[in-house]
């Protein structure tokens, strides 16, 4: 019986991969559902899943230790590789006392910055010896993929010790010039913060933290960057100014001055990205990129983060990119529609001015 569910899971994953889906959703009382280019599509020819199906999938996907955690906590994050050809990150959870599973498909090979259509200026962050760099944006918009591309470029170009702390491990790196250790919470370490508290004693040059989860993880990341390490992580925020405010506001008021000072001295950059439906199919990234220059550092220290958007907008000659300029460029290249550009813009009025200016210039 277990083999039947393993076979069925394999069929779903193969289909999801062949259709270019980013996610597979399985739940009791529902047909298997794929997310393709941001849109959910039910597998119409498949039967509605019943409780026994989800129990069977859980049995083949989770180890005995993971099943115990799932039973106790009603949810669990985990990663797995199907037959060495499909890498997945998944979350099993219950709703109305019934099991559901959300599975994110991850490319087996780590793609490079150009392959992902990301701004070439990102190469500059792979050359740094220390500092704190964040990739931010909504869930499901490619933050982990971008981070993996940056870290893997370091792997291929530098003789460094790279340590990742992830929950779960997503991309599997193949060590090249660098020595790489990937630690998964619940498998290689008891907890996220315990792993982070130990990481500085493991002689790292580069540290990748899967996600900034709480003040403790942020504090450890800042301390690591202060003490000569290059630290990468992600955060679920919309843009640069919101990211800085979120980090500072997560601490008690009595600590915020110190954190603001640490952030001003260690932050090297923030990239915010969105994956926009491409006219010809698939999705393409639109990105805001901020370099922490002297002006940005002063604004952080002086608690004037609301002015950073203006610095980004007026510093394109230094390599900074605003989200609206990125969106306008994609419209001009006819990669995305104007409607989608407005939908993903955080300042549609400014975007309209940029697009009308391009139109008047005949671009």
KAZIKA-V281718 format. One record per residue. RES is the residue in three letters. SS is DSSP state (helix for helix, strand for strand, loop for the rest). Layout:
BEGIN
<<RES SS> <RES SS>>
END
This chain:
BEGIN
<<UNK loop> <UNK helix> <UNK helix> <UNK helix> <UNK helix> <UNK helix> <UNK helix> <UNK helix> <UNK helix> <UNK helix> <UNK helix> <UNK helix> <UNK helix> <UNK helix> <UNK helix> <UNK helix> <UNK helix> <UNK helix> <UNK loop> <UNK loop> <UNK loop> <UNK loop> <UNK strand> <UNK strand> <UNK strand> <UNK strand> <UNK strand> <UNK loop> <UNK loop> <UNK loop> <UNK loop> <UNK loop> <UNK strand> <UNK strand> <UNK strand> <UNK strand> <UNK loop> <UNK loop> <UNK strand> <UNK strand> <UNK strand> <UNK strand> <UNK loop> <UNK loop> <UNK loop> <UNK loop> <UNK loop> <UNK loop> <UNK loop> <UNK loop> <UNK helix> <UNK helix> <UNK helix> <UNK helix> <UNK helix> <UNK helix> <UNK helix> <UNK helix> <UNK helix> <UNK helix> <UNK helix> <UNK loop> <UNK loop> <UNK helix> <UNK helix> <UNK helix> <UNK helix> <UNK helix> <UNK helix> <UNK helix> <UNK helix> <UNK helix> <UNK helix> <UNK loop> <UNK strand> <UNK strand> <UNK strand> <UNK strand> <UNK strand> <UNK strand> <UNK strand> <UNK strand> <UNK loop> <UNK loop> <UNK loop> <UNK strand> <UNK strand> <UNK strand> <UNK strand> <UNK strand> <UNK strand> <UNK strand> <UNK strand> <UNK strand> <UNK strand> <UNK loop> <UNK loop> <UNK strand> <UNK strand> <UNK strand> <UNK strand> <UNK strand> <UNK strand> <UNK strand> <UNK strand> <UNK strand> <UNK loop> <UNK loop> <UNK loop> <UNK loop> <UNK loop> <UNK loop> <UNK loop> <UNK loop> <UNK loop> <UNK loop> <UNK loop> <UNK loop> <UNK loop> <UNK helix> <UNK helix> <UNK helix> <UNK helix> <UNK helix> <UNK helix> <UNK helix> <UNK helix> <UNK loop> <UNK loop> <UNK loop> <UNK strand> <UNK strand> <UNK strand> <UNK strand> <UNK strand> <UNK strand> <UNK loop> <UNK loop> <UNK loop> <UNK loop> <UNK loop> <UNK loop> <UNK helix> <UNK helix> <UNK helix> <UNK helix> <UNK helix> <UNK helix> <UNK helix> <UNK helix> <UNK helix> <UNK helix> <UNK helix> <UNK helix> <UNK helix> <UNK helix> <UNK helix> <UNK loop> <UNK loop> <UNK loop> <UNK strand> <UNK strand> <UNK strand> <UNK strand> <UNK strand> <UNK strand> <UNK loop> <UNK loop> <UNK loop> <UNK loop> <UNK loop> <UNK loop> <UNK loop> <UNK loop> <UNK loop> <UNK loop> <UNK loop> <UNK loop> <UNK strand> <UNK strand> <UNK strand> <UNK strand> <UNK strand> <UNK strand> <UNK strand> <UNK loop> <UNK loop> <UNK loop> <UNK strand> <UNK loop> <UNK loop> <UNK helix> <UNK helix> <UNK helix> <UNK helix> <UNK helix> <UNK helix> <UNK helix> <UNK helix> <UNK helix> <UNK helix> <UNK helix> <UNK loop> <UNK loop> <UNK loop> <UNK strand> <UNK strand> <UNK strand> <UNK strand> <UNK loop> <UNK loop> <UNK loop> <UNK loop> <UNK loop> <UNK helix> <UNK helix> <UNK helix> <UNK helix> <UNK helix> <UNK helix> <UNK helix> <UNK helix> <UNK helix> <UNK helix> <UNK helix> <UNK helix> <UNK loop> <UNK loop> <UNK loop> <UNK strand> <UNK strand> <UNK strand> <UNK strand> <UNK strand> <UNK strand> <UNK loop> <UNK loop> <UNK loop> <UNK loop> <UNK helix> <UNK helix> <UNK helix> <UNK helix> <UNK helix> <UNK helix> <UNK helix> <UNK helix> <UNK helix> <UNK helix> <UNK loop> <UNK loop> <UNK loop> <UNK helix> <UNK helix> <UNK helix> <UNK helix> <UNK helix> <UNK helix> <UNK helix> <UNK helix> <UNK helix> <UNK helix> <UNK helix> <UNK helix> <UNK helix> <UNK helix> <UNK strand> <UNK strand> <UNK strand> <UNK strand> <UNK strand> <UNK strand> <UNK strand> <UNK strand> <UNK strand> <UNK strand> <UNK strand> <UNK loop> <UNK loop> <UNK loop> <UNK loop> <UNK loop> <UNK strand> <UNK strand> <UNK strand> <UNK strand> <UNK strand> <UNK strand> <UNK strand> <UNK strand> <UNK strand> <UNK loop> <UNK loop> <UNK helix> <UNK helix> <UNK helix> <UNK helix> <UNK helix> <UNK helix> <UNK helix> <UNK helix> <UNK loop> <UNK loop> <UNK loop> <UNK helix> <UNK helix> <UNK helix> <UNK helix> <UNK helix> <UNK helix> <UNK helix> <UNK helix> <UNK helix> <UNK loop> <UNK loop> <UNK helix> <UNK helix> <UNK helix> <UNK loop> <UNK loop> <UNK strand> <UNK loop> <UNK helix> <UNK helix> <UNK helix> <UNK helix> <UNK helix> <UNK helix> <UNK helix> <UNK helix> <UNK helix> <UNK helix> <UNK loop> <UNK loop> <UNK loop> <UNK loop> <UNK loop> <UNK helix> <UNK helix> <UNK helix> <UNK helix> <UNK helix> <UNK helix> <UNK helix> <UNK loop> <UNK loop> <UNK loop> <UNK helix> <UNK helix> <UNK helix> <UNK helix> <UNK helix> <UNK helix> <UNK helix> <UNK helix> <UNK helix> <UNK helix> <UNK helix> <UNK helix> <UNK helix> <UNK loop> <UNK loop> <UNK loop>>
END
